[in-house]
Amino acid sequence: MIDLAFLRETFATLVSGVPLTLQLAALSSLLGAIFALLLVWAQVALPSTLGRVARFYIFAFRGTPLLVQLFLIYYGLSQFRPTLSALGLWGLLRDPYWCAVLALMFNTAAYCAEIFRGGLQAVPAGQVEAARAAGFSGFLLFRRIVFPIALRQALPGYGNELVLMVKATSLASTVTLMEITGLAAKAISQSYRAIEVFLVAGALYLVLNVVLVQALGLLERRLMRHLAR
């Protein structure tokens, strides 16, 4: 028999973790996208040594579990506390919130770098040559021709990465953050009703991602409206 009163109580408890979940996802995605652009730039425009470093970074962070990366930052950096204190970084890195943000940022940057690089490589060379023949060059060429086309090509893959990022915030509960999953684990320890609690938690993640997917769909249709015509 479904206990509706317990489900309502659980929902009221877990929904209070939604702001932290969204905050982690938004900040990590924003910082990760900026870092990803730097990685793409290093691969495309900088000397070969820095390009190899960027490629190794992408290989390492895509090839290892996010949970391991989070633990390395949260637990591993404490071994270097004297050095970090001397640099003025320990006050930041001892905070589980910023450790989670850094882990999520570094991880998503590796995936986004490949998505963005694929979007750039998908820009037809003929359109670039035609734009140059019409007098476009430098930043104007990138802003008017390369960037819009690359954005349209990268958006579906980047949208998937954003959805994965929302779900990946659940790992922040392993470093004591009380987002949706952290609150769910606490509720289970008090009630011993794992099925109901995790059903509510899963429903909250599902709603968040449905809203995100719809927003990305609107953006994609807006960018593709000329093709629809």
Salt bridges, closest charged atoms under 4 A:
ASP3 OD2 - ARG193 NH2 3.51
GLU114 OE1 - ARG62 NH1 3.79
GLU114 OE1 - ARG117 NH2 2.82
GLU129 OE2 - ARG132 NH1 3.34
GLU196 OE2 - ARG193 NH2 3.41
